[in-house]
């Protein structure tokens, strides 16, 4: 049977390390046991890096605040690799009980061990803190995914138009393509951003912020309109061309509540905050209907529709007065295009 012996030098006491791990567990909620496992693995790796493919065992005593590192040698008749083998003759100088095949452990001397262990422990603690911070940030963003947060502009990059913002969880980048066309920012501005995606990367979570996403408008309505927040008014559809126009369809679950009026408020008081946040982007609030003809007619606001004829394959022919034709179609076809996207019908508009 294999035997082992500890050639012990005076153990390296490291009370500061164990106190640091206790602080880390208390403040960052990183398990001390987990960190000790990481330190043990780091010490093994560091020693092998300096001493070749040595066999190493680490012994950690929390009670005594001590760490021991042992290099292990197999007892052989003739040594071919001194990093992992020891001759029977040399082994017996340590203990006459050793026989071929036994394992001899030699403790790393404190003066060498101190430097090695301090470096390894420091690296593991720093890495552990970073990993926990990344994990915390990722978790925070995951809970806010598909929601809006108020962020403060901390940097504007003139080279690519991107903006660095502080979301309250961390700093993140709002790229140019996710900004409302034409809007500008200054350091210190407070803006609302929609967290559309959270990706896990080795260096930390990648957060995709947006001010162009249709759901940004949806969330703004949920924040600003109490009837939407409590479910009395329901958003049935939304489509958007950021910076220009949004159409949003709403319906009331209470016959005594006007869905469209609730969203606009007295003299536009409720929607004004949303318009300010969107830098004046036009918003058409239309009444949703289960009747496709009524829904299409409402969706073409601000134009007034005379008649809607439903055709096959989700298409409709719409008639408006000649003076309403350009309004119904909109600049570059935008009004008709958004109405079609909102309702899900192909719309052919004719003047009368």
DAJO-V652046 format. One record per residue. N is the residue number from 0. RES is the residue in one small letter. PHI is phi in whole degrees, 0 to 359 (none if undefined). NEAR is the number of other C-alpha atoms within 12 Angstrom. D_FIRST is the distance of its C-alpha to the first C-alpha in Angstrom with 2 decimals. Layout:
BEGIN
n=N res=RES phi=PHI near=NEAR d_first=D_FIRST
n=N res=RES phi=PHI near=NEAR d_first=D_FIRST
END
This chain:
BEGIN
n=0 res=x phi=none near=10 d_first=0.00
n=1 res=x phi=290 near=16 d_first=3.78
n=2 res=x phi=241 near=21 d_first=6.45
n=3 res=x phi=220 near=26 d_first=10.08
n=4 res=x phi=224 near=24 d_first=13.42
n=5 res=x phi=256 near=24 d_first=16.89
n=6 res=x phi=271 near=22 d_first=19.62
n=7 res=x phi=274 near=19 d_first=22.35
n=8 res=x phi=271 near=19 d_first=25.95
n=9 res=x phi=297 near=18 d_first=28.51
n=10 res=x phi=294 near=25 d_first=27.93
n=11 res=x phi=275 near=30 d_first=30.58
n=12 res=x phi=276 near=23 d_first=32.62
n=13 res=x phi=225 near=25 d_first=34.46
n=14 res=x phi=299 near=17 d_first=36.69
n=15 res=x phi=298 near=17 d_first=39.25
n=16 res=x phi=297 near=32 d_first=36.84
n=17 res=x phi=291 near=28 d_first=35.92
n=18 res=x phi=294 near=16 d_first=39.61
n=19 res=x phi=297 near=25 d_first=40.51
n=20 res=x phi=293 near=34 d_first=38.11
n=21 res=x phi=294 near=24 d_first=39.67
n=22 res=x phi=297 near=19 d_first=43.11
n=23 res=x phi=297 near=26 d_first=42.11
n=24 res=x phi=293 near=22 d_first=40.96
n=25 res=x phi=286 near=13 d_first=44.19
n=26 res=x phi=271 near=15 d_first=46.62
n=27 res=x phi=251 near=23 d_first=45.20
n=28 res=x phi=61 near=21 d_first=43.17
n=29 res=x phi=260 near=28 d_first=40.05
n=30 res=x phi=304 near=22 d_first=36.94
n=31 res=x phi=295 near=27 d_first=35.09
n=32 res=x phi=298 near=19 d_first=31.77
n=33 res=x phi=297 near=20 d_first=32.77
n=34 res=x phi=292 near=35 d_first=33.73
n=35 res=x phi=294 near=35 d_first=30.53
n=36 res=x phi=298 near=22 d_first=28.58
n=37 res=x phi=293 near=28 d_first=31.02
n=38 res=x phi=295 near=36 d_first=30.66
n=39 res=x phi=301 near=31 d_first=26.87
n=40 res=x phi=296 near=25 d_first=27.30
n=41 res=x phi=293 near=30 d_first=30.10
n=42 res=x phi=295 near=39 d_first=28.16
n=43 res=x phi=299 near=33 d_first=25.38
n=44 res=x phi=296 near=27 d_first=28.19
n=45 res=x phi=295 near=30 d_first=30.22
n=46 res=x phi=292 near=31 d_first=27.51
n=47 res=x phi=295 near=23 d_first=26.63
n=48 res=x phi=296 near=16 d_first=30.37
n=49 res=x phi=273 near=16 d_first=30.75
n=50 res=x phi=235 near=19 d_first=27.66
n=51 res=x phi=75 near=17 d_first=27.23
n=52 res=x phi=277 near=20 d_first=24.37
n=53 res=x phi=283 near=26 d_first=21.94
n=54 res=x phi=269 near=29 d_first=18.88
n=55 res=x phi=232 near=34 d_first=19.98
n=56 res=x phi=231 near=29 d_first=19.09
n=57 res=x phi=248 near=31 d_first=21.97
n=58 res=x phi=236 near=27 d_first=22.03
n=59 res=x phi=245 near=29 d_first=25.45
n=60 res=x phi=245 near=21 d_first=26.73
n=61 res=x phi=292 near=21 d_first=30.09
n=62 res=x phi=299 near=12 d_first=30.66
n=63 res=x phi=260 near=16 d_first=30.55
n=64 res=x phi=56 near=22 d_first=31.89
n=65 res=x phi=237 near=25 d_first=29.11
n=66 res=x phi=230 near=37 d_first=27.20
n=67 res=x phi=243 near=38 d_first=24.23
n=68 res=x phi=234 near=42 d_first=23.11
n=69 res=x phi=239 near=35 d_first=19.99
n=70 res=x phi=264 near=37 d_first=19.50
n=71 res=x phi=255 near=33 d_first=15.99
n=72 res=x phi=233 near=37 d_first=15.26
n=73 res=x phi=268 near=35 d_first=12.73
n=74 res=x phi=283 near=34 d_first=12.42
n=75 res=x phi=228 near=25 d_first=14.55
n=76 res=x phi=290 near=20 d_first=16.85
n=77 res=x phi=229 near=17 d_first=19.92
n=78 res=x phi=283 near=19 d_first=20.51
n=79 res=x phi=248 near=14 d_first=22.61
n=80 res=x phi=223 near=18 d_first=22.38
n=81 res=x phi=293 near=21 d_first=22.30
n=82 res=x phi=286 near=23 d_first=22.26
n=83 res=x phi=236 near=27 d_first=18.68
n=84 res=x phi=233 near=30 d_first=17.33
n=85 res=x phi=221 near=32 d_first=17.16
n=86 res=x phi=287 near=28 d_first=17.52
n=87 res=x phi=301 near=26 d_first=15.32
n=88 res=x phi=298 near=20 d_first=18.55
n=89 res=x phi=290 near=23 d_first=19.08
n=90 res=x phi=295 near=33 d_first=15.59
n=91 res=x phi=291 near=21 d_first=16.09
n=92 res=x phi=291 near=15 d_first=19.41
n=93 res=x phi=272 near=23 d_first=17.77
n=94 res=x phi=201 near=21 d_first=15.32
n=95 res=x phi=290 near=16 d_first=14.93
n=96 res=x phi=282 near=21 d_first=11.35
n=97 res=x phi=292 near=29 d_first=10.23
n=98 res=x phi=229 near=26 d_first=9.20
n=99 res=x phi=303 near=26 d_first=9.97
n=100 res=x phi=94 near=24 d_first=8.37
n=101 res=x phi=290 near=27 d_first=7.40
n=102 res=x phi=246 near=34 d_first=10.00
n=103 res=x phi=253 near=38 d_first=12.95
n=104 res=x phi=250 near=34 d_first=15.50
n=105 res=x phi=240 near=30 d_first=19.10
n=106 res=x phi=284 near=30 d_first=21.71
n=107 res=x phi=291 near=33 d_first=24.94
n=108 res=x phi=292 near=22 d_first=27.80
n=109 res=x phi=305 near=23 d_first=30.42
n=110 res=x phi=295 near=15 d_first=33.34
n=111 res=x phi=278 near=19 d_first=31.77
n=112 res=x phi=294 near=32 d_first=30.12
n=113 res=x phi=302 near=26 d_first=33.44
n=114 res=x phi=294 near=18 d_first=35.29
n=115 res=x phi=297 near=31 d_first=32.61
n=116 res=x phi=290 near=37 d_first=31.96
n=117 res=x phi=297 near=26 d_first=35.69
n=118 res=x phi=297 near=21 d_first=36.58
n=119 res=x phi=297 near=30 d_first=33.96
n=120 res=x phi=297 near=34 d_first=34.80
n=121 res=x phi=298 near=26 d_first=38.51
n=122 res=x phi=297 near=21 d_first=38.27
n=123 res=x phi=294 near=30 d_first=36.29
n=124 res=x phi=295 near=35 d_first=38.74
n=125 res=x phi=299 near=21 d_first=41.74
n=126 res=x phi=295 near=20 d_first=40.42
n=127 res=x phi=298 near=30 d_first=39.56
n=128 res=x phi=296 near=26 d_first=43.09
n=129 res=x phi=297 near=20 d_first=44.65
n=130 res=x phi=296 near=23 d_first=42.75
n=131 res=x phi=292 near=27 d_first=43.73
n=132 res=x phi=295 near=24 d_first=47.31
n=133 res=x phi=296 near=26 d_first=47.46
n=134 res=x phi=297 near=26 d_first=46.08
n=135 res=x phi=295 near=21 d_first=48.68
n=136 res=x phi=298 near=28 d_first=51.49
n=137 res=x phi=300 near=27 d_first=50.58
n=138 res=x phi=297 near=22 d_first=50.51
n=139 res=x phi=298 near=22 d_first=53.85
n=140 res=x phi=291 near=34 d_first=55.48
n=141 res=x phi=299 near=23 d_first=54.16
n=142 res=x phi=289 near=18 d_first=55.97
n=143 res=x phi=256 near=25 d_first=59.11
n=144 res=x phi=299 near=26 d_first=58.98
n=145 res=x phi=65 near=25 d_first=62.37
n=146 res=x phi=235 near=31 d_first=63.95
n=147 res=x phi=252 near=32 d_first=66.13
n=148 res=x phi=229 near=32 d_first=65.43
n=149 res=x phi=271 near=25 d_first=67.72
n=150 res=x phi=236 near=32 d_first=66.60
n=151 res=x phi=247 near=28 d_first=68.03
n=152 res=x phi=289 near=28 d_first=68.72
n=153 res=x phi=247 near=25 d_first=66.98
n=154 res=x phi=200 near=24 d_first=67.62
n=155 res=x phi=241 near=24 d_first=69.92
n=156 res=x phi=265 near=20 d_first=69.03
n=157 res=x phi=290 near=14 d_first=72.33
n=158 res=x phi=289 near=10 d_first=70.73
n=159 res=x phi=234 near=13 d_first=69.52
n=160 res=x phi=80 near=23 d_first=71.06
n=161 res=x phi=286 near=27 d_first=67.77
n=162 res=x phi=230 near=38 d_first=67.53
n=163 res=x phi=267 near=33 d_first=64.59
n=164 res=x phi=234 near=35 d_first=64.75
n=165 res=x phi=261 near=26 d_first=62.92
n=166 res=x phi=273 near=31 d_first=62.22
n=167 res=x phi=95 near=20 d_first=60.98
n=168 res=x phi=258 near=25 d_first=57.40
n=169 res=x phi=194 near=25 d_first=57.20
n=170 res=x phi=274 near=24 d_first=59.40
n=171 res=x phi=216 near=33 d_first=60.00
n=172 res=x phi=252 near=33 d_first=62.35
n=173 res=x phi=258 near=38 d_first=65.41
n=174 res=x phi=287 near=27 d_first=66.20
n=175 res=x phi=302 near=26 d_first=69.80
n=176 res=x phi=295 near=22 d_first=69.69
n=177 res=x phi=261 near=27 d_first=68.76
n=178 res=x phi=264 near=31 d_first=71.66
n=179 res=x phi=294 near=35 d_first=75.06
n=180 res=x phi=308 near=23 d_first=77.35
n=181 res=x phi=92 near=18 d_first=79.58
n=182 res=x phi=280 near=26 d_first=77.85
n=183 res=x phi=234 near=20 d_first=77.02
n=184 res=x phi=230 near=28 d_first=74.82
n=185 res=x phi=231 near=20 d_first=74.83
n=186 res=x phi=303 near=18 d_first=72.09
n=187 res=x phi=102 near=16 d_first=72.18
n=188 res=x phi=299 near=21 d_first=73.46
n=189 res=x phi=252 near=21 d_first=71.95
n=190 res=x phi=227 near=36 d_first=71.56
n=191 res=x phi=260 near=36 d_first=70.05
n=192 res=x phi=231 near=45 d_first=67.46
n=193 res=x phi=259 near=35 d_first=65.89
n=194 res=x phi=272 near=36 d_first=62.11
n=195 res=x phi=273 near=29 d_first=62.09
n=196 res=x phi=202 near=23 d_first=58.49
n=197 res=x phi=230 near=26 d_first=55.10
n=198 res=x phi=249 near=22 d_first=52.60
n=199 res=x phi=270 near=18 d_first=48.98
n=200 res=x phi=234 near=13 d_first=48.12
n=201 res=x phi=298 near=12 d_first=45.16
n=202 res=x phi=273 near=16 d_first=47.47
n=203 res=x phi=132 near=23 d_first=48.80
n=204 res=x phi=290 near=28 d_first=51.18
n=205 res=x phi=260 near=27 d_first=54.29
n=206 res=x phi=252 near=35 d_first=57.22
n=207 res=x phi=263 near=35 d_first=60.34
n=208 res=x phi=260 near=43 d_first=63.41
n=209 res=x phi=213 near=39 d_first=66.81
n=210 res=x phi=242 near=42 d_first=70.42
n=211 res=x phi=256 near=37 d_first=71.68
n=212 res=x phi=294 near=33 d_first=69.74
n=213 res=x phi=304 near=34 d_first=72.04
n=214 res=x phi=291 near=31 d_first=69.71
n=215 res=x phi=299 near=37 d_first=70.50
n=216 res=x phi=295 near=47 d_first=74.04
n=217 res=x phi=301 near=37 d_first=72.83
n=218 res=x phi=293 near=30 d_first=70.66
n=219 res=x phi=297 near=36 d_first=73.58
n=220 res=x phi=297 near=40 d_first=75.81
n=221 res=x phi=295 near=28 d_first=73.22
n=222 res=x phi=283 near=23 d_first=73.15
n=223 res=x phi=268 near=25 d_first=76.89
n=224 res=x phi=251 near=33 d_first=78.35
n=225 res=x phi=304 near=21 d_first=77.70
n=226 res=x phi=294 near=29 d_first=78.81
n=227 res=x phi=284 near=30 d_first=76.14
n=228 res=x phi=299 near=19 d_first=73.48
n=229 res=x phi=266 near=17 d_first=74.38
n=230 res=x phi=90 near=20 d_first=74.75
n=231 res=x phi=293 near=24 d_first=78.53
n=232 res=x phi=248 near=30 d_first=78.94
n=233 res=x phi=243 near=33 d_first=76.51
n=234 res=x phi=276 near=36 d_first=75.97
n=235 res=x phi=262 near=26 d_first=76.30
n=236 res=x phi=188 near=31 d_first=76.05
n=237 res=x phi=205 near=35 d_first=76.00
n=238 res=x phi=217 near=36 d_first=76.46
n=239 res=x phi=209 near=34 d_first=76.87
n=240 res=x phi=241 near=30 d_first=77.94
n=241 res=x phi=306 near=31 d_first=76.67
n=242 res=x phi=88 near=27 d_first=79.27
n=243 res=x phi=239 near=27 d_first=82.12
n=244 res=x phi=206 near=34 d_first=82.11
n=245 res=x phi=232 near=39 d_first=80.08
n=246 res=x phi=243 near=42 d_first=81.15
n=247 res=x phi=227 near=42 d_first=79.59
n=248 res=x phi=258 near=40 d_first=80.52
n=249 res=x phi=230 near=39 d_first=80.47
n=250 res=x phi=217 near=31 d_first=81.48
n=251 res=x phi=257 near=27 d_first=82.09
n=252 res=x phi=268 near=19 d_first=80.66
n=253 res=x phi=235 near=16 d_first=83.55
n=254 res=x phi=297 near=10 d_first=87.07
n=255 res=x phi=271 near=12 d_first=88.41
n=256 res=x phi=246 near=19 d_first=86.30
n=257 res=x phi=275 near=24 d_first=87.36
n=258 res=x phi=299 near=32 d_first=84.19
n=259 res=x phi=294 near=32 d_first=85.79
n=260 res=x phi=298 near=24 d_first=87.75
n=261 res=x phi=297 near=33 d_first=84.67
n=262 res=x phi=284 near=43 d_first=82.91
n=263 res=x phi=279 near=28 d_first=85.91
n=264 res=x phi=80 near=22 d_first=86.99
n=265 res=x phi=298 near=12 d_first=90.36
n=266 res=x phi=55 near=11 d_first=91.79
n=267 res=x phi=74 near=19 d_first=88.42
n=268 res=x phi=297 near=17 d_first=86.74
n=269 res=x phi=279 near=25 d_first=83.43
n=270 res=x phi=279 near=32 d_first=82.99
n=271 res=x phi=299 near=24 d_first=84.11
n=272 res=x phi=295 near=23 d_first=80.74
n=273 res=x phi=292 near=31 d_first=79.06
n=274 res=x phi=297 near=26 d_first=81.66
n=275 res=x phi=297 near=21 d_first=81.16
n=276 res=x phi=296 near=28 d_first=77.39
n=277 res=x phi=267 near=37 d_first=78.04
n=278 res=x phi=58 near=26 d_first=80.57
n=279 res=x phi=84 near=21 d_first=83.52
n=280 res=x phi=303 near=28 d_first=82.08
n=281 res=x phi=288 near=27 d_first=84.43
n=282 res=x phi=231 near=38 d_first=83.16
n=283 res=x phi=260 near=33 d_first=84.92
n=284 res=x phi=261 near=39 d_first=84.10
n=285 res=x phi=241 near=39 d_first=85.16
n=286 res=x phi=278 near=36 d_first=85.39
n=287 res=x phi=285 near=33 d_first=83.06
n=288 res=x phi=218 near=24 d_first=84.62
n=289 res=x phi=287 near=15 d_first=83.42
n=290 res=x phi=278 near=15 d_first=86.64
n=291 res=x phi=303 near=29 d_first=85.85
n=292 res=x phi=296 near=30 d_first=89.45
n=293 res=x phi=295 near=25 d_first=89.51
n=294 res=x phi=296 near=34 d_first=86.11
n=295 res=x phi=296 near=47 d_first=87.19
n=296 res=x phi=300 near=40 d_first=90.46
n=297 res=x phi=292 near=38 d_first=88.72
n=298 res=x phi=293 near=44 d_first=86.12
n=299 res=x phi=275 near=48 d_first=88.90
n=300 res=x phi=304 near=36 d_first=89.96
n=301 res=x phi=271 near=26 d_first=91.76
n=302 res=x phi=287 near=30 d_first=93.98
n=303 res=x phi=262 near=27 d_first=96.14
n=304 res=x phi=258 near=32 d_first=95.72
n=305 res=x phi=274 near=25 d_first=98.63
n=306 res=x phi=214 near=23 d_first=96.99
n=307 res=x phi=229 near=28 d_first=93.66
n=308 res=x phi=250 near=26 d_first=93.57
n=309 res=x phi=280 near=23 d_first=90.24
n=310 res=x phi=242 near=16 d_first=89.57
n=311 res=x phi=285 near=11 d_first=86.88
n=312 res=x phi=55 near=10 d_first=83.32
n=313 res=x phi=50 near=19 d_first=83.04
n=314 res=x phi=228 near=22 d_first=85.97
n=315 res=x phi=216 near=29 d_first=89.05
n=316 res=x phi=250 near=27 d_first=92.43
n=317 res=x phi=243 near=39 d_first=93.65
n=318 res=x phi=245 near=29 d_first=97.25
n=319 res=x phi=227 near=28 d_first=98.30
n=320 res=x phi=297 near=19 d_first=101.59
n=321 res=x phi=305 near=18 d_first=102.15
n=322 res=x phi=288 near=16 d_first=101.97
n=323 res=x phi=264 near=24 d_first=98.54
n=324 res=x phi=298 near=28 d_first=97.12
n=325 res=x phi=295 near=24 d_first=95.77
n=326 res=x phi=291 near=25 d_first=94.26
n=327 res=x phi=294 near=38 d_first=92.58
n=328 res=x phi=285 near=33 d_first=91.12
n=329 res=x phi=84 near=22 d_first=90.27
n=330 res=x phi=298 near=15 d_first=89.85
n=331 res=x phi=56 near=13 d_first=88.25
n=332 res=x phi=77 near=19 d_first=87.75
n=333 res=x phi=296 near=26 d_first=85.30
n=334 res=x phi=298 near=38 d_first=86.77
n=335 res=x phi=294 near=39 d_first=86.89
n=336 res=x phi=296 near=30 d_first=83.41
n=337 res=x phi=293 near=38 d_first=81.83
n=338 res=x phi=297 near=45 d_first=83.76
n=339 res=x phi=295 near=35 d_first=82.48
n=340 res=x phi=293 near=27 d_first=78.86
n=341 res=x phi=293 near=39 d_first=79.28
n=342 res=x phi=271 near=36 d_first=80.84
n=343 res=x phi=82 near=23 d_first=79.10
n=344 res=x phi=242 near=30 d_first=82.48
n=345 res=x phi=283 near=26 d_first=84.23
n=346 res=x phi=241 near=37 d_first=87.46
n=347 res=x phi=249 near=29 d_first=90.66
n=348 res=x phi=258 near=37 d_first=93.20
n=349 res=x phi=236 near=25 d_first=96.94
n=350 res=x phi=269 near=22 d_first=99.92
n=351 res=x phi=239 near=14 d_first=103.06
END
